[in-house]
């Protein structure tokens, strides 16, 4: 397994290199001038040219990219924010904890709800419970996250007063944004869990276990669930990566001070260092999550070997 992990880690290097190139070109070739955004359209031409020269915008793109890669890889420096003049690395580290806690709790709700409802729907196929579960799943997949978040805020924060409307500081502030973020992912996990469990229930060893007189709960938990979890874990891992992207919208709705809101602010102000650092970080997180998912297969099914 160690060789497998090392190969995967080495394989991440060219992928991340390509991502840095795409992100760099994306932020530098799209319309807009960060100098004008930072200092306003009324800045005089002489000052404007001086600022472009001091920030290195007059250099060729290849020179700017080389300087960016050197600072990032050799010095571990992602640069300073054009908008706040603060160190991007420090700001990312400060906000990372907020986004990480939010996505972890959201994934907890998604797995808890998704796996539970998926198993119940599969074991009670074509029953009223199954139909209600599938209708709820389709509904959840159709609802935009921002709208669902606003509705959750209106009902549970404004009308009932159970939770705060926005901000951070206590675990109570986490409930509404985490449920909003995990709602759509839970619906996806329900569908995959139900489909996977139904497929395993048709296997011969399940019929044999039932023929031996084992209780249905033992059959489900000992024989079905473990084999059915592999595709579910794969999908959950992919969805966990997508949660980071979904957090951008949810953090804006609930004014959560995480990386998502930081990215939106960076995009609106053409803050190149912020955008490039966060795109690279989100990509790295996605690659690491996929590696962890692949490693988990061996624990779920000991017959899997890593060549």
RAGI-V545042 format. One record per pair of residues at least 24 apart in sequence whose ideal C-beta (glycine too) atoms are under 7 Angstrom apart, sorted by the first residue. I is the first residue (numbers start at 0). GAP is how many residues later the second one is. D is the distance in whole Angstrom. If there is no record, write none. Layout:
i->{I/I}
gap->{GAP/GAP}
d->{D/D}
This chain:
i->{0/0/3/7/11/14/15/15/15/18/18/18/19/19/22/22/22/23/23/23/26/26/26/27/31/33/33/33/33/36/36/37/37/77/77/78/79/80/80/80/81/81/81/81/82/82/87/87/87/90/91/91/91/94/94/94/94/95/97/97/97/97/98/98/98/98/100/101/101/101/101/101/101/101/102/102/102/102/104/104/105/105/105/105/106/106/106/108/108/108/108/109/109/109/109/109/110/110/112/113/113/113/113/114/114/114/116/117/117/117/117/117/118/118/118/120/120/121/121/121/121/122/124/132/136/136/136/139/139/139/139/140/140/144/144/144/144/144/144/145/145/147/147/148/148/148/148/149/151/151/151/165/165/166/167/167/175/176/176/176/179/180/180/180/180/184/184/187/187/188/188/188/188/191/191/191/192/195/195/195/196/196/199/199/199/225/228/229/229/229/232/232/232/233/236/236/236/236/239/240/240/240/243/243}
gap->{297/305/302/283/275/272/264/267/268/260/261/264/49/260/253/256/257/41/44/252/245/248/249/33/238/48/236/237/238/232/233/44/45/195/199/194/193/190/192/193/187/189/190/191/186/188/185/186/189/171/167/185/189/162/163/164/167/163/70/158/159/160/148/159/160/161/73/72/75/76/79/145/154/156/137/140/141/144/69/73/72/75/76/137/75/133/136/69/70/73/77/72/75/76/79/129/78/125/73/72/75/76/79/74/78/117/73/71/72/75/76/79/74/78/101/69/73/72/75/76/79/97/73/57/50/53/54/43/44/46/47/43/46/35/36/39/101/104/105/103/107/32/35/31/101/104/105/103/24/27/28/88/89/88/88/89/78/73/77/79/70/62/65/66/69/54/58/47/51/43/46/47/50/39/40/43/39/32/35/36/27/31/24/27/28/74/71/67/70/71/60/63/67/59/52/53/55/56/49/44/45/48/38/41}
d->{7/5/4/5/5/7/7/7/6/7/6/5/7/6/5/4/6/5/6/6/5/5/6/6/5/5/4/7/6/5/5/5/7/6/4/4/6/6/6/6/7/5/7/7/5/5/5/6/5/7/7/6/7/6/5/5/5/6/6/6/5/4/6/4/4/6/7/7/6/6/7/6/6/6/7/5/6/6/6/4/5/4/4/6/7/5/6/6/6/4/7/4/4/4/6/7/6/6/4/4/3/5/6/6/5/7/5/7/5/3/4/7/6/6/7/7/5/5/4/5/7/7/7/7/4/5/6/6/6/7/4/6/5/6/7/6/6/5/6/5/6/6/6/4/6/4/7/6/5/7/6/5/4/6/6/6/6/5/4/5/5/6/6/6/5/5/6/7/6/7/7/6/7/6/5/5/5/4/5/6/6/5/5/5/4/6/6/6/6/6/6/6/7/6/5/6/7/3/5/7/4/5/5/6}
